[in-house]
Amino acid sequence: MSNVGFIGVGYMGYGIAKNILDKGNSLFVIANKNRKPIEKIVSKGAIEVSTLEEFKQKQLNVLVKCVTNTPIAKEIALKLANILDKKTLIIDITTHNKTGSIETEKIYQSNNINYIECPVMGGPVQAEEGVLGGIVGATDNNFKLAEPTLKLFCKNYFHFGPIGMGAKSKLLNNFLTLGNAALINHMAKAAKKFDLDLKKLFDVAKLGSGNSAALIRVFDALLEGDLKGFKFTATNSVKDLTYIQDLLKDFPEAEKIAEDNKNYFQKAVDDGYGENFISELIDKK
């Protein structure tokens, strides 16, 4: 059993935290804006702390950080680096920009705190089921230290090399995922406009090379009248695609595709739908 701290119990973080708790560990959480998942995980046995300083009293073996972006992750790191004991391992699930995890690790290294990046593939459902895919950047030693915790919420995890390699791998995977999601939205909107049978269209699409987890995630729900099948917001899509554009700046054709997809989600944000899930945009103008 380990003492595990957790920052970022939200859509994704809740499922990860639940698996850590369910498998016999002591879990300490801190709230941000959304109290609903915090109250839910506390009802299952997690202990809420009020300040980051309280984590020091909990003798943490691991602290998991699942926050929105690189600036937030670095801001938290600047505080934690002066609070946590050297024995605490940081597992950072944040989707960083191409240098964000490298910059974040340097902050923790100032107090000799071990750090790995492990952005994940999968959504809130996969997080609760404990079958996420972990994309790890770490030293060999820190990777070994992290494995017992990674096994609590990942079906598979892959060590891509030192810090920074995980972020690049995650961004390229999100380039594919968000591109697929945008295409699926465009297809569904056009099909509705043409009054096509969505079930038949879905059945045909699954037979071709366009079949994907994103297609199934969106259409399984859509056919039941649920537009929340793809639980990732337009605002987060813009953030990731901004990072992806920067990563791909030496690949003009790929960068242009990332820009086009970003502009699609940016329009949704500008129209007031930033906190809507990707699949909810199907019914937006």
C-alpha positions in Angstrom: 0.0 0.0 0.0 1.2 3.5 -0.9 0.3 7.0 0.2 -0.7 8.7 -3.1 -1.5 12.4 -3.5 -3.6 13.5 -6.5 -4.0 16.9 -8.1 -6.6 17.2 -10.8 -9.6 14.9 -10.0 -11.7 15.9 -13.0 -13.1 14.1 -16.0 -10.0 12.0 -16.5 -8.5 12.3 -13.1 -11.5 10.8 -11.3 -11.2 7.4 -12.9 -7.5 7.3 -12.4 -7.9 8.3 -8.7 -10.7 5.7 -8.2 -8.5 2.9 -9.5 -5.6 4.0 -7.2 -8.0 4.0 -4.2 -9.8 0.8 -5.1 -6.6 -1.1 -5.2 -5.8 -0.5 -1.6 -3.8 2.7 -1.5 -4.3 5.7 0.8 -5.4 8.6 -1.5 -5.1 12.3 -0.7 -6.8 14.8 -3.0 -7.1 18.5 -3.3 -10.0 20.4 -4.9 -9.9 22.9 -7.8 -13.0 24.4 -9.4 -15.3 21.4 -9.8 -16.2 19.9 -6.4 -18.4 17.1 -7.7 -15.7 14.6 -8.5 -13.9 15.5 -5.3 -17.0 14.8 -3.2 -17.5 11.6 -5.1 -14.0 10.3 -4.5 -14.0 11.4 -0.9 -17.3 9.4 -0.4 -15.3 6.3 -1.5 -12.6 6.8 1.0 -10.2 9.4 -0.3 -9.0 12.1 2.1 -9.2 15.8 1.1 -6.5 18.2 1.9 -7.0 22.0 1.8 -3.6 23.2 0.8 -0.6 21.8 -1.1 1.5 22.2 2.1 -0.7 19.5 3.7 0.7 16.9 1.3 4.1 17.1 3.1 2.4 15.8 6.3 1.1 12.7 4.4 4.5 11.1 3.7 3.6 10.6 0.1 5.3 7.9 -2.0 3.7 9.1 -5.2 2.0 12.3 -6.3 -0.1 12.2 -9.5 -0.7 15.4 -11.3 -3.5 15.5 -14.0 -3.9 19.2 -14.9 -5.0 21.1 -18.0 -1.8 22.5 -19.5 1.9 23.2 -19.2 1.6 26.7 -17.5 -0.6 25.2 -14.7 1.7 22.2 -14.3 4.7 24.4 -14.0 3.0 26.8 -11.5 2.1 23.8 -9.3 5.6 22.4 -9.6 7.2 25.6 -8.4 5.2 25.3 -5.2 5.5 21.5 -4.7 9.3 21.5 -5.3 9.7 23.3 -2.0 7.1 21.2 -0.2 7.5 17.5 -1.0 10.1 15.1 0.4 12.7 13.7 -2.0 11.2 10.3 -1.7 8.0 11.4 -3.5 7.8 10.4 -7.1 5.8 12.7 -9.4 3.7 11.1 -12.1 2.6 13.9 -14.5 -0.4 13.0 -16.7 -0.6 16.5 -18.1 -0.6 16.8 -21.9 2.4 19.2 -22.3 3.7 21.2 -25.1 6.9 19.9 -26.7 9.2 21.2 -24.0 6.8 21.5 -21.1 7.7 18.3 -19.3 11.4 19.0 -19.7 10.9 22.4 -18.1 8.7 20.9 -15.4 11.2 18.2 -14.5 13.9 20.9 -14.1 11.8 22.5 -11.4 11.5 19.3 -9.4 15.2 18.5 -9.9 16.0 21.7 -8.0 15.0 19.7 -4.9 16.1 16.2 -6.2 12.5 15.1 -6.6 12.0 12.2 -9.1 9.6 12.9 -12.0 8.1 11.1 -14.9 5.7 12.2 -17.6 2.9 9.8 -18.5 0.2 11.4 -20.6 -2.5 8.8 -21.5 -4.6 7.6 -24.4 -8.3 6.9 -23.7 -11.2 8.8 -22.2 -13.0 9.0 -18.8 -14.6 5.6 -19.4 -11.3 3.9 -20.0 -9.9 5.8 -17.0 -12.6 4.3 -14.7 -12.1 0.9 -16.2 -8.3 1.1 -15.5 -7.4 0.4 -19.2 -5.7 3.6 -20.3 -2.6 3.6 -22.4 0.4 5.3 -20.7 2.9 7.2 -22.8 6.0 7.5 -20.6 9.1 9.7 -20.7 11.5 9.1 -17.8 14.9 7.8 -16.8 15.1 4.0 -16.7 15.2 4.1 -12.9 12.2 6.4 -12.5 10.3 4.3 -15.0 10.8 1.3 -12.8 9.8 3.2 -9.7 6.6 4.3 -11.4 5.5 0.9 -12.8 3.6 -0.3 -9.7 1.5 2.8 -9.8 1.1 2.8 -13.6 -0.3 -0.7 -13.4 -3.2 0.6 -11.2 -4.8 2.5 -14.1 -3.1 1.5 -17.4 -3.8 -1.6 -19.4 -0.6 -0.9 -21.3 2.2 1.6 -20.9 5.1 2.4 -23.2 8.5 3.9 -22.2 9.5 6.1 -25.2 12.8 7.4 -23.6 13.8 10.4 -21.5 11.6 13.2 -20.4 10.1 15.0 -23.5 9.7 12.0 -25.6 6.4 11.1 -23.9 5.0 14.6 -24.7 6.0 14.4 -28.4 4.5 10.9 -28.7 1.3 12.1 -27.0 0.9 15.1 -29.2 1.4 13.1 -32.4 -1.3 10.6 -31.1 -3.6 13.6 -30.4 -2.9 14.9 -33.9 -4.5 11.7 -35.2 -7.2 11.5 -32.7 -8.5 15.1 -32.9 -8.2 15.0 -36.7 -10.4 11.9 -36.7 -12.8 13.5 -34.4 -13.2 16.6 -36.5 -13.7 14.5 -39.6 -16.4 12.4 -37.8 -18.2 15.6 -36.8 -18.1 16.9 -40.4 -19.4 13.6 -41.7 -22.3 13.4 -39.1 -23.3 17.0 -39.8 -23.3 16.5 -43.5 -25.2 13.2 -43.2 -28.0 14.9 -41.2 -28.2 17.7 -43.7 -28.6 15.1 -46.5 -31.1 13.2 -44.5 -29.1 10.0 -44.6 -29.7 7.0 -42.3 -27.1 7.5 -39.6 -27.2 3.8 -38.5 -26.5 2.5 -42.0 -23.8 5.1 -42.6 -22.1 4.0 -39.4 -22.4 0.4 -40.3 -20.8 1.1 -43.7 -18.0 3.3 -42.2 -17.1 0.5 -39.8 -16.3 -1.8 -42.7 -13.8 0.6 -44.2 -10.4 2.0 -43.3 -12.2 5.0 -41.6 -13.2 2.7 -38.7 -11.7 3.9 -35.4 -12.3 4.1 -31.7 -13.3 7.7 -32.2 -15.9 6.8 -34.8 -17.4 4.2 -32.5 -17.3 6.4 -29.4 -19.2 9.2 -31.2 -21.7 7.1 -33.2 -22.6 4.5 -30.5 -23.8 7.4 -28.4 -25.2 9.5 -31.2 -27.5 6.7 -32.4 -29.0 6.6 -28.9 -29.6 10.4 -29.0 -26.6 11.1 -26.8 -24.1 13.8 -28.1 -21.6 13.3 -25.3 -19.8 10.2 -26.7 -16.5 12.0 -27.2 -15.8 13.6 -23.8 -13.1 16.1 -24.7 -13.9 19.8 -24.9 -13.5 22.2 -27.7 -11.2 24.4 -25.5 -8.9 21.5 -24.7 -8.8 20.6 -28.4 -7.6 24.1 -29.3 -5.0 23.9 -26.6 -3.7 20.5 -27.8 -3.7 21.5 -31.5 -1.8 24.7 -30.7 0.9 22.5 -29.1 0.7 20.2 -32.1 1.2 23.0 -34.6 4.3 24.1 -32.7 5.6 20.6 -32.7 5.0 20.2 -36.5 6.4 23.6 -37.6 9.1 21.9 -39.6 6.5 19.8 -41.4 4.4 22.4 -43.3 1.8 20.1 -44.8 1.1 18.5 -41.4 1.1 21.8 -39.6 -1.6 23.1 -42.1 -3.8 20.1 -41.2 -3.4 20.9 -37.5 -4.2 24.5 -38.1 -7.4 23.7 -40.1 -8.6 21.4 -37.3 -7.7 24.0 -34.7 -9.7 26.6 -36.5 -12.7 24.3 -36.5 -12.6 24.0 -32.7 -11.6 27.6 -32.2 -14.8 28.7 -34.0 -16.8 26.6 -31.6 -15.0 28.3 -28.7 -15.6 31.8 -30.2 -19.3 30.9 -30.6 -19.6 30.1 -26.9 -19.2 26.3 -27.1 -15.8 26.0 -25.6 -16.8 23.7 -22.7 -19.0 21.5 -24.9 -17.6 18.1 -25.7 -16.4 17.4 -29.3 -19.4 15.3 -30.3 -21.8 18.0 -29.0 -20.5 20.3 -31.7 -22.4 18.1 -34.3 -25.6 19.9 -33.5 -24.0 23.4 -33.3 -24.0 25.8 -36.3 
